[in-house]
């Protein structure tokens, strides 16, 4: 009985449907506009501001009201459906975007984005080809006002809303963190308050005061006067969050101890719209709150909308034998299966099922044998997983509410399919997201929501979080190595719109004068190619994301022909030696033989052998490789130390730990060489770190602060830790007074590659080698800031790739047209 959608009954909800029998919804603009003509004189002053009170007839807002009937959706056995011409339901495939609002410098509980920016984001989602936006909790009043305005102005192509109600994790509350329990009174009260808020807000009928000592429940949550009724475009409610399995385990243990003599027991819940029998305590808790939402909306607004709970593979109902189990893994120790919820006939819109599911996590998606299938691009275990999920929820509406791939230089997890968690440029991001969406379609799922609209700087990623300190300042700077900060289709990049660095090789956006410069012939000329090895000037600059360097040489053109746009890399190599902290600490040699030394000791060495061979290397004592995995070699000191061994390691990060199954190693440890850089003009290669201009004789470089062991550029903090053994707690940091860089030009592989031709500043001969003096080095003191970081926004190349691909990827039912 629960496997089918119950027939419509003409109660309050049904009467709305009755009004629609002769109305064609989502057809031509003229047809829809005739039912949605605005009244110019209606104002926000007409709205009742009493939270929870019955809305007046035709709920009002500060914008013109919708006079025609609203859209009516239901979730049934064949996915979402929308009521259309003649009172018949027809398929609807949500192709949505997760809306995000935390602009750089802000946390998710702050709402500083202005109206114009919010309006542009809503327009961008529509322009992309999305038909829905998903939000996780109450947004600012401006969001609902602009969403309503957009839909009234574009009745032929509205953007529907999937509204979330956030479930607070006990760990978010210091009073509950040590004793986590979802069933405690504080969490229950908070969640019911959240549910009632979102219902009132969507119906444009709530005043929410700002968080204060008198209103502590609203700290970090949206506030204001909500009068914009967007319920006519409400696709449904998506309640909850990705619930941590260990917190469920702790919750259940407390419940069993208090109610069942310490032994596991089941719980029943019987409600007006939803009931469940023989459930776990957390499943009964969720059912109770879904029922509360349905009852609250019907009691206060006389409406019903489809409801789902936000889940993830870690709590999926399938068994995953490849998972090693507790205590080695918590990914398969708990299940959250709401399939046994009984939907009462009176609740007509239905229950749907939702997962945040990505192709690269958890490990069982990558390695479970029966998931190893191919698509037209090659291996794709994500397809195997989604088919398994689809089979479990056969006959029910099932969507993927988060799917995405970051355009970050750094990766947090590799997948054999190539559908990785970062390590992609913007083109690769667009191609990966398109392939994942096709995978969702091939698995016969009922909708997808892209994660996410904008890049958010506050986001934490495990692969970099140990070197992002202090953590509460993460929001103030941009980390190109963090996958979590780079999921957006709209980039948020350092620098103001009218004043920012663009990597094009020319360097005309460098404001400071060169900090190091020299004239004259090269130090030790080799031949007529010395123009490209004659160093003239070095300029350092910095912003919220990168250390920028601009090297000027006498002539980069091969044979003096400036029409040739490529450097003859067989004739030259460049070394940039970088001191990030304390001139007397670090390596005094740039090679093991110390053929080239430095008076001012350095922590990093950038070697440029060609545009295809650019490597950032770190002095061995300062190498942070393996810090997150508690792997540490004796020579890893986690601080810079005086030495003269000239040993530098390529900067690397562990992305995948070894994976064993049935006594066999089926996947070895995977390492990303994050110090191996891409090159190219930024307009073509978004993840580039180097490019040049033969015409101008300039080479431009940018290095993410994270790769230089800078933990917070906004306060100039760098790693300076003196602990012994595997590091379990936070690394200690110190403030650096300045950055200093010296440069050397060497003969390329076509000549004597190790021969020093020139240095900046000029080196002196010492014995058989050269030593670059400290005096004359380029020195730069980065700015600091405590708020309002400079940033600019643009559409990534992935945006246009997806815009072109969505008409082919999304089924016809994603387009509401005749």
SULPE-V218524 format. One record per helix or strand. SS is the DSSP state (H for helix, E for strand). FROM is the first residue (numbers start at 1). TO is the last residue. If there is no record, write none. Layout:
BEGIN
ss: (SS;SS)
from: (FROM;FROM)
to: (TO;TO)
END
This chain:
BEGIN
ss: (H;H;H;E;E;H;E;E;H;E;H;H;E;H;H;H;E;E;E;H;E;H;E;H;E;E;H;E;H;H;E;E;E;E;H;H;E;E;H;E;E;E;H;E;E;H;H;H;E;E;E;E;H;E;E;H;H;E;E;E;E;E;H;E;E;E;E;E;E;E;E;E;E;H;E;E;E;E;E;E;E;E;E;H;H)
from: (12;29;44;73;79;85;89;94;115;132;141;155;160;170;174;185;206;212;215;216;224;231;234;245;267;274;281;307;313;338;342;351;358;361;363;369;374;378;381;398;411;421;426;447;454;462;471;483;490;496;499;516;530;535;546;558;569;573;587;596;604;613;620;643;648;653;659;664;670;676;678;688;698;705;710;717;733;739;756;763;769;778;791;797;812)
to: (19;35;46;76;83;87;91;98;128;135;153;157;165;172;177;202;208;212;215;218;226;233;239;259;270;279;301;312;315;340;343;356;358;361;367;371;375;379;392;403;413;422;442;450;454;465;476;486;494;496;499;517;533;542;553;560;571;579;589;602;610;619;622;643;650;656;661;667;672;676;679;693;704;708;712;719;735;746;760;766;772;780;795;809;814)
END
